Amino acid sequence: MFDRERLRRIKIIAADLDGTLLSNDAEISDRAKHLIKELKKKGVLFTFASGRLHCALTSYAEELGLDVPLISLDGSIIKNHRDGNVIYESFVPARYVKKALMYSEQFLLNIALCHADSIYYTERNAVIPQMIEKFGARYEEVLKYNGLVNNTLEITIASDYKDNIKYVRDRMRFPHTFGLNISYFKSHSHNGIYYLEIRKKSTNKGKALKILLRSLGIRQSETAVIGDWYNDISLFLPGVLKVTLNNSLPELKRIADVEISKDNNNNGAAEFLEMVLKAKS
């Protein structure tokens, strides 16, 4: 449980975007915008902890007037959108990026290298912007991947050759590689398309939040987090004020301190922001 005094101690709020701060139409409500700006006047910082790429967060950060570093790609990078200062980044080792590029060439798979500010693809992979859905991300075609392998946060591979995708998945796993996190899944919107997403292991939103808090000199007990999905579970750190919405997963609701009855389409996040603002007044 929590009390008004705990709300009064909050110095920073970290919120997921999709399914949390954003409506299903990818909009931040006017009420939430107003409350975030009013909280800033009270000394309460606000930031995102999102699965989106950094470049897909900047327009929202500008809209809200945020000046705190943003956690993006599920904790793979913490970057200030205003001055470009990077607090933390977790790159896929270059040797594994080269290995994935080799396999994609060999098995005619579409591949893209995801960096903080763009998703890069070559002419041979020209279908990437249509095949890979990264909400709000910027896509950029390049002649070659040379010069990009050292700063890759995520490798994304897509194809309708299921067996080839599975073969590459297995060759990118232990014992052939070390320290990678590999997701294999079938597309919900492109019939018959399969994906691999490859990142460096041990990166998540919770780890990134700890790093951000240390850099700001803020305790976990002075922090609130709002989330709705599996990738938000790591955000629910010991000591932080954990907030869920009506549309949040049951797994999150079970460990939440505050459960808002409204969902992301009905100002659920704004309702919590208003609670904090009232406690600060």
C-alpha positions as a Markdown table, in Angstrom:
| # | Residue | x | y | z |
|---|---|---|---|---|
| 1 | Met | 0.0 | 0.0 | 0.0 |
| 2 | Phe | 1.0 | 3.6 | -0.2 |
| 3 | Asp | 0.0 | 6.9 | 1.3 |
| 4 | Arg | 0.0 | 10.6 | 0.4 |
| 5 | Glu | 3.5 | 11.1 | 1.9 |
| 6 | Arg | 4.9 | 8.5 | -0.5 |
| 7 | Leu | 3.4 | 10.4 | -3.4 |
| 8 | Arg | 4.9 | 13.6 | -2.1 |
| 9 | Arg | 8.4 | 12.0 | -2.1 |
| 10 | Ile | 8.2 | 11.2 | -5.9 |
| 11 | Lys | 11.0 | 13.0 | -7.8 |
| 12 | Ile | 10.7 | 11.2 | -11.2 |
| 13 | Ile | 8.1 | 9.2 | -13.1 |
| 14 | Ala | 9.1 | 6.8 | -15.8 |
| 15 | Ala | 6.3 | 5.6 | -18.1 |
| 16 | Asp | 6.0 | 3.1 | -20.9 |
| 17 | Leu | 4.5 | 4.6 | -24.0 |
| 18 | Asp | 2.5 | 2.1 | -26.1 |
| 19 | Gly | -0.5 | 0.8 | -24.1 |
| 20 | Thr | 0.3 | 3.1 | -21.2 |
| 21 | Leu | 0.9 | 6.8 | -21.8 |
| 22 | Leu | -0.3 | 6.6 | -25.4 |
| 23 | Ser | -3.8 | 5.8 | -26.5 |
| 24 | Asn | -4.4 | 3.2 | -29.1 |
| 25 | Asp | -4.2 | 6.0 | -31.7 |
| 26 | Ala | -0.7 | 6.8 | -30.5 |
| 27 | Glu | -1.7 | 10.1 | -28.9 |
| 28 | Ile | -0.8 | 11.6 | -25.6 |
| 29 | Ser | -4.0 | 13.2 | -24.1 |
| 30 | Asp | -4.1 | 17.0 | -23.5 |
| 31 | Arg | -4.8 | 16.2 | -19.8 |
| 32 | Ala | -1.6 | 14.2 | -19.5 |
| 33 | Lys | 0.4 | 16.8 | -21.3 |
| 34 | His | -0.8 | 19.5 | -18.9 |
| 35 | Leu | -0.2 | 17.4 | -15.8 |
| 36 | Ile | 3.4 | 16.5 | -16.9 |
| 37 | Lys | 4.2 | 20.2 | -17.4 |
| 38 | Glu | 2.6 | 21.1 | -14.0 |
| 39 | Leu | 4.6 | 18.4 | -12.3 |
| 40 | Lys | 7.8 | 19.8 | -13.8 |
| 41 | Lys | 7.0 | 23.1 | -12.1 |
| 42 | Lys | 6.9 | 21.1 | -8.8 |
| 43 | Gly | 10.3 | 19.6 | -9.5 |
| 44 | Val | 9.0 | 16.2 | -10.6 |
| 45 | Leu | 10.9 | 14.8 | -13.6 |
| 46 | Phe | 9.3 | 12.7 | -16.3 |
| 47 | Thr | 10.8 | 10.3 | -18.8 |
| 48 | Phe | 9.9 | 7.4 | -21.1 |
| 49 | Ala | 10.9 | 3.7 | -20.7 |
| 50 | Ser | 9.9 | 2.3 | -24.0 |
| 51 | Gly | 10.5 | -0.6 | -26.3 |
| 52 | Arg | 10.6 | 1.8 | -29.2 |
| 53 | Leu | 13.8 | 3.1 | -30.8 |
| 54 | His | 15.1 | 6.4 | -29.5 |
| 55 | Cys | 14.2 | 8.2 | -32.8 |
| 56 | Ala | 10.6 | 7.1 | -32.3 |
| 57 | Leu | 10.5 | 8.9 | -28.9 |
| 58 | Thr | 11.9 | 12.3 | -29.7 |
| 59 | Ser | 8.8 | 13.9 | -31.1 |
| 60 | Tyr | 6.8 | 12.9 | -28.0 |
| 61 | Ala | 9.6 | 14.2 | -25.8 |
| 62 | Glu | 9.6 | 17.5 | -27.6 |
| 63 | Glu | 5.8 | 17.7 | -27.3 |
| 64 | Leu | 6.1 | 17.4 | -23.5 |
| 65 | Gly | 9.2 | 19.6 | -23.1 |
| 66 | Leu | 11.2 | 16.8 | -21.5 |
| 67 | Asp | 14.8 | 17.3 | -20.7 |
| 68 | Val | 15.6 | 14.0 | -19.0 |
| 69 | Pro | 17.4 | 11.2 | -20.8 |
| 70 | Leu | 15.0 | 8.7 | -22.4 |
| 71 | Ile | 15.2 | 4.9 | -22.0 |
| 72 | Ser | 14.5 | 3.2 | -25.3 |
| 73 | Leu | 14.6 | -0.2 | -27.1 |
| 74 | Asp | 13.8 | -1.9 | -23.8 |
| 75 | Gly | 16.8 | -0.4 | -22.0 |
| 76 | Ser | 19.4 | -0.9 | -24.7 |
| 77 | Ile | 20.2 | 2.8 | -24.7 |
| 78 | Ile | 19.7 | 5.9 | -22.4 |
| 79 | Lys | 20.0 | 9.1 | -24.4 |
| 80 | Asn | 19.1 | 12.7 | -24.0 |
| 81 | His | 17.1 | 13.8 | -27.1 |
| 82 | Arg | 18.2 | 17.4 | -26.8 |
| 83 | Asp | 22.0 | 17.3 | -26.5 |
| 84 | Gly | 22.5 | 13.7 | -27.8 |
| 85 | Asn | 24.3 | 12.8 | -24.6 |
| 86 | Val | 24.4 | 9.0 | -24.1 |
| 87 | Ile | 24.4 | 7.7 | -20.5 |
| 88 | Tyr | 24.3 | 4.0 | -21.4 |
| 89 | Glu | 24.3 | 1.9 | -24.6 |
| 90 | Ser | 24.4 | -1.9 | -25.1 |
| 91 | Phe | 25.6 | -2.8 | -28.6 |
| 92 | Val | 25.5 | -6.2 | -30.2 |
| 93 | Pro | 29.2 | -7.3 | -30.5 |
| 94 | Ala | 30.4 | -6.4 | -34.0 |
| 95 | Arg | 31.5 | -10.0 | -34.7 |
| 96 | Tyr | 28.0 | -11.2 | -34.2 |
| 97 | Val | 26.6 | -8.5 | -36.4 |
| 98 | Lys | 28.9 | -9.6 | -39.2 |
| 99 | Lys | 27.9 | -13.2 | -38.6 |
| 100 | Ala | 24.2 | -12.3 | -39.0 |
| 101 | Leu | 24.9 | -10.3 | -42.2 |
| 102 | Met | 26.8 | -13.3 | -43.6 |
| 103 | Tyr | 23.9 | -15.7 | -42.9 |
| 104 | Ser | 21.4 | -13.3 | -44.3 |
| 105 | Glu | 23.3 | -13.0 | -47.5 |
| 106 | Gln | 23.8 | -16.8 | -47.7 |
| 107 | Phe | 20.1 | -17.6 | -47.1 |
| 108 | Leu | 18.6 | -14.6 | -48.9 |
| 109 | Leu | 17.0 | -13.2 | -45.7 |
| 110 | Asn | 16.1 | -9.6 | -45.2 |
| 111 | Ile | 18.2 | -7.9 | -42.5 |
| 112 | Ala | 18.2 | -4.4 | -40.9 |
| 113 | Leu | 20.6 | -2.9 | -38.3 |
| 114 | Cys | 18.8 | -0.9 | -35.7 |
| 115 | His | 20.7 | 2.1 | -34.3 |
| 116 | Ala | 19.4 | 4.8 | -31.9 |
| 117 | Asp | 18.5 | 7.2 | -34.6 |
| 118 | Ser | 17.7 | 5.0 | -37.7 |
| 119 | Ile | 17.0 | 1.6 | -39.0 |
| 120 | Tyr | 19.5 | 0.9 | -41.7 |
| 121 | Tyr | 19.0 | -1.4 | -44.7 |
| 122 | Thr | 20.5 | -1.9 | -48.2 |
| 123 | Glu | 18.9 | -2.0 | -51.6 |
| 124 | Arg | 18.9 | -5.8 | -51.5 |
| 125 | Asn | 16.7 | -5.4 | -48.3 |
| 126 | Ala | 14.5 | -2.7 | -49.8 |
| 127 | Val | 11.3 | -4.4 | -48.4 |
| 128 | Ile | 12.5 | -3.8 | -44.8 |
| 129 | Pro | 10.3 | -0.6 | -44.2 |
| 130 | Gln | 7.2 | -2.6 | -45.2 |
| 131 | Met | 8.2 | -5.9 | -43.5 |
| 132 | Ile | 9.5 | -4.6 | -40.2 |
| 133 | Glu | 7.1 | -2.5 | -38.1 |
| 134 | Lys | 9.0 | -0.3 | -35.6 |
| 135 | Phe | 6.5 | 2.3 | -34.5 |
| 136 | Gly | 7.6 | 5.8 | -35.3 |
| 137 | Ala | 11.2 | 4.8 | -36.3 |
| 138 | Arg | 13.2 | 6.4 | -39.1 |
| 139 | Tyr | 14.4 | 4.1 | -41.9 |
| 140 | Glu | 17.5 | 4.9 | -44.0 |
| 141 | Glu | 18.8 | 3.1 | -47.1 |
| 142 | Val | 22.6 | 2.7 | -47.3 |
| 143 | Leu | 24.9 | 1.3 | -49.9 |
| 144 | Lys | 26.7 | -1.0 | -47.5 |
| 145 | Tyr | 26.6 | -2.0 | -43.9 |
| 146 | Asn | 30.3 | -1.1 | -43.5 |
| 147 | Gly | 30.7 | 1.4 | -40.7 |
| 148 | Leu | 27.4 | 0.4 | -39.0 |
| 149 | Val | 28.3 | -2.9 | -37.4 |
| 150 | Asn | 30.0 | -1.3 | -34.3 |
| 151 | Asn | 26.9 | 0.7 | -33.1 |
| 152 | Thr | 24.1 | -1.8 | -33.6 |
| 153 | Leu | 21.6 | -2.0 | -30.8 |
| 154 | Glu | 19.4 | -4.7 | -32.5 |
| 155 | Ile | 19.6 | -6.9 | -35.5 |
| 156 | Thr | 16.3 | -7.6 | -37.2 |
| 157 | Ile | 15.9 | -10.4 | -39.7 |
| 158 | Ala | 12.7 | -11.1 | -41.6 |
| 159 | Ser | 11.7 | -13.7 | -44.2 |
| 160 | Asp | 9.0 | -16.1 | -45.3 |
| 161 | Tyr | 11.7 | -18.9 | -45.4 |
| 162 | Lys | 10.8 | -20.3 | -42.0 |
| 163 | Asp | 13.4 | -23.1 | -42.0 |
| 164 | Asn | 16.2 | -20.6 | -42.9 |
| 165 | Ile | 15.2 | -18.2 | -40.2 |
| 166 | Lys | 15.2 | -21.1 | -37.7 |
| 167 | Tyr | 18.6 | -22.2 | -38.8 |
| 168 | Val | 20.0 | -18.7 | -38.4 |
| 169 | Arg | 18.3 | -18.5 | -35.0 |
| 170 | Asp | 20.1 | -21.7 | -33.9 |
| 171 | Arg | 23.4 | -20.6 | -35.2 |
| 172 | Met | 23.2 | -17.3 | -33.3 |
| 173 | Arg | 22.5 | -19.1 | -30.0 |
| 174 | Phe | 24.9 | -20.7 | -27.5 |
| 175 | Pro | 27.3 | -22.5 | -28.0 |
| 176 | His | 27.8 | -20.7 | -31.3 |
| 177 | Thr | 27.5 | -17.3 | -29.8 |
| 178 | Phe | 27.6 | -15.9 | -26.3 |
| 179 | Gly | 25.7 | -13.1 | -24.5 |
| 180 | Leu | 22.9 | -12.6 | -27.0 |
| 181 | Asn | 19.1 | -12.4 | -26.5 |
| 182 | Ile | 17.2 | -13.8 | -29.5 |
| 183 | Ser | 13.5 | -13.5 | -30.1 |
| 184 | Tyr | 11.9 | -15.6 | -32.8 |
| 185 | Phe | 8.3 | -15.0 | -33.8 |
| 186 | Lys | 5.7 | -15.0 | -36.5 |
| 187 | Ser | 4.2 | -11.8 | -37.8 |
| 188 | His | 0.7 | -10.9 | -36.9 |
| 189 | Ser | 0.2 | -8.5 | -39.7 |
| 190 | His | 2.3 | -10.0 | -42.6 |
| 191 | Asn | 1.0 | -13.5 | -43.4 |
| 192 | Gly | 3.8 | -16.1 | -43.5 |
| 193 | Ile | 6.6 | -13.8 | -42.4 |
| 194 | Tyr | 9.0 | -14.8 | -39.6 |
| 195 | Tyr | 11.3 | -12.6 | -37.6 |
| 196 | Leu | 14.4 | -12.7 | -35.5 |
| 197 | Glu | 15.3 | -9.9 | -33.1 |
| 198 | Ile | 18.8 | -10.1 | -31.7 |
| 199 | Arg | 20.1 | -7.9 | -28.9 |
| 200 | Lys | 22.9 | -8.0 | -26.3 |
| 201 | Lys | 21.8 | -10.1 | -23.4 |
| 202 | Ser | 21.0 | -8.7 | -19.9 |
| 203 | Thr | 19.5 | -5.4 | -21.1 |
| 204 | Asn | 16.1 | -4.5 | -19.9 |
| 205 | Lys | 14.1 | -1.4 | -18.8 |
| 206 | Gly | 14.8 | -2.0 | -15.1 |
| 207 | Lys | 18.5 | -2.2 | -15.4 |
| 208 | Ala | 18.4 | 1.0 | -17.5 |
| 209 | Leu | 16.2 | 2.8 | -14.9 |
| 210 | Lys | 18.8 | 2.0 | -12.2 |
| 211 | Ile | 21.5 | 3.5 | -14.3 |
| 212 | Leu | 19.4 | 6.6 | -15.0 |
| 213 | Leu | 18.5 | 7.1 | -11.4 |
| 214 | Arg | 22.2 | 6.8 | -10.3 |
| 215 | Ser | 23.1 | 9.5 | -12.9 |
| 216 | Leu | 20.4 | 11.8 | -11.6 |
| 217 | Gly | 21.1 | 11.1 | -7.9 |
| 218 | Ile | 17.5 | 9.9 | -7.3 |
| 219 | Arg | 16.6 | 6.9 | -5.1 |
| 220 | Gln | 14.3 | 4.1 | -6.1 |
| 221 | Ser | 12.0 | 5.1 | -3.2 |
| 222 | Glu | 11.6 | 8.5 | -4.9 |
| 223 | Thr | 10.6 | 7.0 | -8.2 |
| 224 | Ala | 7.3 | 6.0 | -9.8 |
| 225 | Val | 6.9 | 3.7 | -12.8 |
| 226 | Ile | 3.8 | 3.1 | -15.0 |
| 227 | Gly | 3.6 | 0.0 | -17.3 |
| 228 | Asp | 1.3 | -2.4 | -18.9 |
| 229 | Trp | 3.2 | -5.2 | -20.7 |
| 230 | Tyr | 5.7 | -8.0 | -20.2 |
| 231 | Asn | 8.7 | -5.8 | -21.1 |
| 232 | Asp | 7.6 | -3.5 | -18.2 |
| 233 | Ile | 8.0 | -6.2 | -15.5 |
| 234 | Ser | 11.7 | -5.3 | -15.0 |
| 235 | Leu | 10.7 | -1.7 | -14.3 |
| 236 | Phe | 8.8 | -2.8 | -11.1 |
| 237 | Leu | 12.0 | -2.6 | -9.0 |
| 238 | Pro | 12.1 | -2.9 | -5.2 |
| 239 | Gly | 11.2 | 0.4 | -3.6 |
| 240 | Val | 9.7 | 2.1 | -6.6 |
| 241 | Leu | 6.0 | 3.1 | -6.7 |
| 242 | Lys | 4.6 | 0.6 | -9.1 |
| 243 | Val | 1.5 | 1.7 | -11.1 |
| 244 | Thr | -0.7 | -0.2 | -13.5 |
| 245 | Leu | -3.7 | 0.6 | -15.6 |
| 246 | Asn | -6.9 | -1.3 | -16.2 |
| 247 | Asn | -5.4 | -2.8 | -19.4 |
| 248 | Ser | -2.2 | -3.9 | -17.7 |
| 249 | Leu | -1.2 | -7.5 | -17.5 |
| 250 | Pro | -2.4 | -9.5 | -14.4 |
| 251 | Glu | 1.2 | -10.3 | -13.7 |
| 252 | Leu | 1.9 | -6.6 | -13.3 |
| 253 | Lys | -1.2 | -5.9 | -11.3 |
| 254 | Arg | -0.3 | -8.5 | -8.8 |
| 255 | Ile | 2.8 | -6.6 | -7.8 |
| 256 | Ala | 1.5 | -3.1 | -8.3 |
| 257 | Asp | 1.2 | -0.5 | -5.5 |
| 258 | Val | -1.4 | 1.5 | -7.4 |
| 259 | Glu | -3.9 | 0.1 | -9.8 |
| 260 | Ile | -5.8 | 2.7 | -11.8 |
| 261 | Ser | -9.2 | 1.6 | -12.9 |
| 262 | Lys | -9.0 | 3.4 | -16.3 |
| 263 | Asp | -7.1 | 2.2 | -19.3 |
| 264 | Asn | -4.7 | 3.9 | -21.7 |
| 265 | Asn | -7.6 | 5.1 | -23.9 |
| 266 | Asn | -9.3 | 6.8 | -20.9 |
| 267 | Asn | -6.6 | 8.8 | -19.3 |
| 268 | Gly | -5.4 | 6.1 | -16.9 |
| 269 | Ala | -1.9 | 7.4 | -16.7 |
| 270 | Ala | -3.2 | 11.0 | -16.3 |
| 271 | Glu | -5.2 | 9.9 | -13.3 |
| 272 | Phe | -2.0 | 8.8 | -11.5 |
| 273 | Leu | -0.2 | 12.0 | -12.6 |
| 274 | Glu | -3.0 | 14.0 | -11.0 |
| 275 | Met | -2.7 | 12.0 | -7.8 |
| 276 | Val | 1.0 | 13.0 | -7.6 |
| 277 | Leu | 0.3 | 16.7 | -8.4 |
| 278 | Lys | -2.3 | 16.9 | -5.7 |
| 279 | Ala | 0.1 | 15.4 | -3.1 |
| 280 | Lys | 2.7 | 18.0 | -4.1 |
| 281 | Ser | 0.3 | 20.9 | -3.8 |
